Amino acid sequence: MSGVVHLRRRFVLLFGFYMVCFAVYSPHSSAAAVPTSSAYELVASVTERIMAIVDDAKVYVDEDPDRYYRQIDEALAPVIDYRGFARSVMGPYASGDRYRSLDKQGKAQLRTQLERFTTVIRNGLVSSYSKGLMAFSGSRIELTEPDPKDSASTRVSVRQLIYSDNTQPYVLLYQMGLNKKSQQWELRNLIIDSVNLGEIYKSQFQAAARKKEGDLDAVIDSWTTQSIES
């Protein structure tokens, strides 16, 4: 895989990550007892919202990139549970079982580590994601129309195609499930060109933790979103 293609693939993974977070943590998710939109409509509206920010930034991003990063961060902040995502990435190192097994000092340390990792992962993802979106500025993004027979289903797959300069588009498959309690759509899994996004992040963290012999502070200090490999 060439360097350019590999870099673009990383950006696709980051793009998919934010679509995941929007789908799971949409502000509508706790507001009503009935679905406010279909899974297809939710993914479509989120994509449109984010790409509008990218289009507007074209006229100023070279002179004021920090403004662009702030715009993206402000758009994402109300609807993404960064702490929940960070905890998921940390896996067993931040599990409830491990937390309960610790003494008072250990629990305080883990809480601090989780908060610190949340900040690190937020800053890294916003920066990388913002740059990655510029790489896809002007690209055609399509959603495959939903199958009418899925309208009454509580589990559906939404297929998204991102056309760049490659012969074949990147394929993102959002496997959505309807939460029985909230009656809102949530993402259950995401497959990007046959790559499981969540497992990549978890594997990277756990490999780093083993290398650092369980020193989570060292893992967090050395964490870089850009080093994620597919």
C-alpha positions in Angstrom: 0.0 0.0 0.0 1.5 3.4 -1.0 2.0 6.1 1.5 -0.7 8.3 0.0 -3.3 5.5 -0.1 -2.3 4.5 3.4 -2.7 8.0 4.7 -6.1 8.4 3.1 -7.2 5.1 4.6 -6.3 6.4 8.0 -8.4 9.5 7.3 -11.3 7.2 6.2 -11.0 5.4 9.6 -11.2 8.7 11.4 -14.1 9.8 9.3 -15.9 6.6 10.2 -15.1 7.1 13.9 -17.0 10.4 14.0 -19.9 9.1 12.1 -20.0 6.3 14.7 -20.1 8.8 17.5 -22.8 10.9 16.0 -24.9 7.9 15.3 -24.6 6.7 18.9 -24.6 10.0 20.7 -27.0 12.0 18.6 -28.7 14.7 20.8 -32.0 13.2 19.8 -31.1 9.9 21.5 -32.8 10.6 24.8 -35.3 13.2 23.9 -38.2 11.1 22.7 -39.9 7.7 23.1 -40.2 7.1 19.3 -37.5 7.3 16.6 -37.1 10.9 15.3 -35.5 9.6 12.1 -34.6 6.4 10.4 -31.1 5.0 10.6 -30.5 6.1 7.0 -31.7 9.7 7.6 -29.5 10.0 10.7 -26.3 9.0 8.9 -27.3 11.2 5.9 -27.9 14.3 8.1 -24.7 14.0 10.1 -22.6 13.6 6.9 -24.2 16.7 5.4 -23.7 18.8 8.6 -20.0 18.0 8.9 -19.2 18.5 5.2 -20.8 21.9 5.2 -18.3 23.0 7.8 -15.5 21.7 5.6 -16.8 23.6 2.6 -17.0 26.9 4.5 -13.5 26.5 5.8 -11.9 26.4 2.4 -11.7 30.2 2.2 -9.9 30.7 5.5 -8.2 27.4 6.6 -4.8 28.3 5.2 -4.6 31.5 7.1 -6.4 30.4 10.2 -6.4 26.6 10.7 -7.1 26.9 14.4 -10.5 28.5 13.6 -11.3 25.5 11.5 -10.3 23.1 14.2 -12.5 25.0 16.7 -15.5 24.8 14.3 -15.2 21.1 14.0 -14.6 20.6 17.8 -17.6 22.8 18.6 -19.8 20.9 16.3 -18.7 17.6 17.7 -18.6 18.4 21.5 -22.3 18.4 22.2 -22.9 15.1 20.6 -19.9 12.9 21.3 -19.2 11.1 24.5 -15.4 11.3 24.3 -15.1 9.9 27.8 -17.1 6.8 27.0 -15.1 6.2 23.9 -11.8 6.6 25.7 -12.9 4.1 28.3 -13.9 1.7 25.6 -10.5 2.0 24.0 -8.8 1.4 27.3 -10.7 -1.9 27.5 -10.0 -4.1 30.6 -7.7 -1.4 32.0 -10.7 0.8 32.7 -13.3 -1.8 33.2 -15.8 -1.7 36.1 -14.3 -4.9 37.5 -10.8 -3.5 37.6 -12.0 -0.3 39.1 -13.8 -2.1 41.9 -10.7 -4.2 42.6 -8.5 -1.1 43.3 -8.0 0.6 46.6 -9.0 4.2 47.2 -5.7 5.6 45.8 -5.8 3.2 42.8 -9.4 4.3 42.0 -8.4 8.0 42.1 -5.4 7.3 39.8 -7.5 5.4 37.3 -10.1 8.2 37.2 -7.3 10.7 36.5 -5.8 8.5 33.8 -9.2 8.2 32.1 -9.8 11.9 32.2 -6.3 12.6 30.8 -6.7 10.0 28.1 -10.1 11.5 27.2 -8.4 14.9 26.6 -5.5 13.3 24.6 -7.8 11.3 22.4 -10.2 14.2 21.8 -7.4 16.6 20.8 -5.7 14.1 18.6 -8.9 13.0 16.8 -10.2 16.5 16.2 -6.9 17.6 14.7 -6.4 14.4 12.5 -10.1 14.3 11.5 -10.2 17.9 10.5 -7.1 17.5 8.3 -8.5 14.3 6.9 -11.8 15.9 5.9 -9.9 18.5 3.9 -8.3 15.7 2.0 -11.8 14.5 1.1 -13.1 18.0 0.4 -15.0 17.8 -2.9 -15.3 14.0 -2.8 -18.6 12.5 -3.7 -20.3 10.8 -0.7 -23.3 8.6 -1.3 -25.6 6.5 0.7 -27.2 3.4 -0.7 -31.0 3.7 -0.6 -32.5 1.6 2.2 -34.4 -1.5 1.4 -38.1 -0.9 2.0 -38.4 -4.3 3.8 -36.1 -2.9 6.5 -38.5 -0.2 7.5 -40.0 -2.4 10.3 -36.7 -4.0 11.3 -34.9 -3.2 14.5 -31.5 -4.0 12.9 -30.4 -2.5 9.6 -27.2 -1.8 7.7 -26.6 1.6 6.1 -24.0 1.5 3.3 -22.0 4.7 2.5 -19.6 5.2 -0.4 -16.8 7.8 -0.4 -15.4 8.5 -3.8 -11.9 10.0 -3.9 -9.2 9.6 -6.5 -9.2 5.9 -6.3 -10.8 3.6 -8.9 -13.1 2.1 -6.3 -14.9 4.0 -3.5 -14.3 3.4 0.2 -17.2 1.4 1.6 -18.5 2.1 5.1 -21.1 -0.2 6.5 -23.0 1.1 9.5 -24.7 -1.8 11.3 -27.5 -0.1 13.3 -29.8 -1.4 16.0 -32.9 0.2 17.5 -32.6 0.7 21.3 -35.6 -0.9 22.8 -35.7 1.5 25.8 -35.0 4.8 24.1 -36.4 3.8 20.7 -33.5 5.5 19.1 -31.0 4.2 16.5 -27.6 3.2 17.8 -24.5 2.0 16.0 -23.7 -1.6 16.9 -20.7 -2.1 14.6 -18.8 -0.3 11.8 -17.0 -2.0 9.0 -14.7 0.1 6.8 -13.4 -1.7 3.8 -13.6 -4.9 5.9 -11.8 -3.2 8.8 -13.4 -3.2 12.3 -12.8 0.3 13.6 -13.3 -0.3 17.3 -10.9 -3.2 17.4 -8.1 -1.2 15.8 -8.2 1.4 18.7 -8.5 -1.3 21.4 -5.7 -3.4 20.0 -3.4 -0.4 19.7 -4.0 0.5 23.4 -3.6 -3.0 24.7 -0.4 -3.5 22.7 1.0 -0.3 24.0 0.0 -1.3 27.6 1.8 -4.6 27.3 4.9 -2.9 25.9 4.9 -0.4 28.8 4.3 -3.2 31.3 0.9 -1.9 32.4 2.1 1.7 32.9 -1.0 3.5 31.7 0.5 6.9 32.2 3.3 6.0 29.8 0.8 4.7 27.3 -1.2 7.9 27.4 1.9 10.0 27.2 3.0 8.2 24.0 -0.5 7.9 22.4 -0.9 9.3 18.9 -4.1 8.9 16.9 -2.1 9.1 13.7 -0.3 5.8 14.5 -3.4 3.7 14.1 -2.9 1.1 11.4 -5.5 -0.9 9.5 
